[in-house]
Amino acid sequence: MISEEVFKSRQVCPCGKGESEQIGHCGDPSEEHIMLCPICKEKYVYDPKGVCRNHKTKMRPRGWVPKGAYDMSGALAKSH
C-alpha cells in the first residue's frame, strides 16, 4: 500500500545554493527529508533527534548536520 502525500515543502540548503525537500505522508507520523543540492548531498545528513534551546521552547529536529558531526554523535550515543 502506497501512502498518499500530504504535504511537500522546500527549504534553502545549508550552502545556500540549492534546496532540500520535506515530504509528509498520510498515516505516517514521520517525514521524509531529501537533499536536492548536489553539493550538500555529499556533506550533510538529516538528523531527526530532538533538541531545544531551553526548557521553554518546543523540541524540534536538529535538521541538516555535517556528516562528520552526525557520525560522532552516533558513536557517542552508542558508547554510553
C-alpha positions as CSV (number, residue, x, y, z in Angstrom):
1,M,0.0,0.0,0.0
2,I,1.4,3.4,-1.0
3,S,0.8,6.2,1.4
4,E,-0.7,9.4,0.0
5,E,1.5,12.5,0.0
6,V,0.0,15.1,2.4
7,F,2.5,18.0,2.1
8,K,5.7,18.9,0.4
9,S,7.8,21.9,1.2
10,R,11.3,23.1,0.1
11,Q,13.9,25.0,2.1
12,V,17.2,26.5,1.3
13,C,20.0,24.1,1.9
14,P,23.0,24.8,4.3
15,C,25.3,26.1,1.5
16,G,22.5,28.4,0.2
17,K,23.0,27.4,-3.4
18,G,20.2,24.8,-3.6
19,E,17.3,23.3,-1.7
20,S,16.2,20.4,0.5
21,E,12.7,18.9,0.4
22,Q,10.4,17.8,3.3
23,I,7.6,15.4,2.5
24,G,4.8,14.1,4.8
25,H,2.6,11.1,4.1
26,C,-0.9,10.3,5.2
27,G,-1.0,7.8,8.0
28,D,2.7,8.1,8.7
29,P,3.9,10.4,11.6
30,S,7.4,10.6,10.3
31,E,8.6,12.9,7.5
32,E,10.9,12.3,4.6
33,H,13.8,14.7,4.2
34,I,15.6,14.8,0.8
35,M,18.7,16.9,0.0
36,L,18.3,18.1,-3.6
37,C,21.5,20.2,-3.7
38,P,24.4,18.1,-5.1
39,I,27.0,20.0,-3.0
40,C,25.2,19.5,0.3
41,K,24.1,15.9,-0.5
42,E,27.8,14.9,-0.2
43,K,28.4,16.9,3.0
44,Y,25.1,16.7,5.1
45,V,22.7,14.2,6.6
46,Y,19.3,14.8,8.2
47,D,19.3,14.3,12.0
48,P,15.8,13.9,13.4
49,K,16.9,13.9,17.0
50,G,15.0,16.5,19.1
51,V,16.8,19.5,20.5
52,C,15.6,22.6,22.3
53,R,17.3,25.9,23.3
54,N,15.9,26.0,26.8
55,H,13.1,24.5,28.9
56,K,10.5,26.9,27.5
57,T,10.9,26.0,23.8
58,K,9.3,23.1,22.0
59,M,11.6,20.2,20.9
60,R,12.5,20.3,17.2
61,P,14.7,18.2,15.0
62,R,18.4,19.2,14.6
63,G,17.9,19.1,10.9
64,W,20.7,19.0,8.4
65,V,24.1,18.5,10.1
66,P,27.6,17.8,8.7
67,K,28.1,14.0,8.2
68,G,31.2,14.0,10.5
69,A,29.2,15.6,13.3
70,Y,26.4,13.1,12.9
71,D,28.8,10.2,12.9
72,M,30.4,11.5,16.1
73,S,27.0,11.9,17.8
74,G,26.0,8.4,16.8
75,A,29.3,7.0,18.1
76,L,29.0,8.9,21.4
77,A,25.4,7.6,21.8
78,K,26.5,4.0,21.2
79,S,29.4,4.2,23.7
80,H,27.2,5.2,26.6
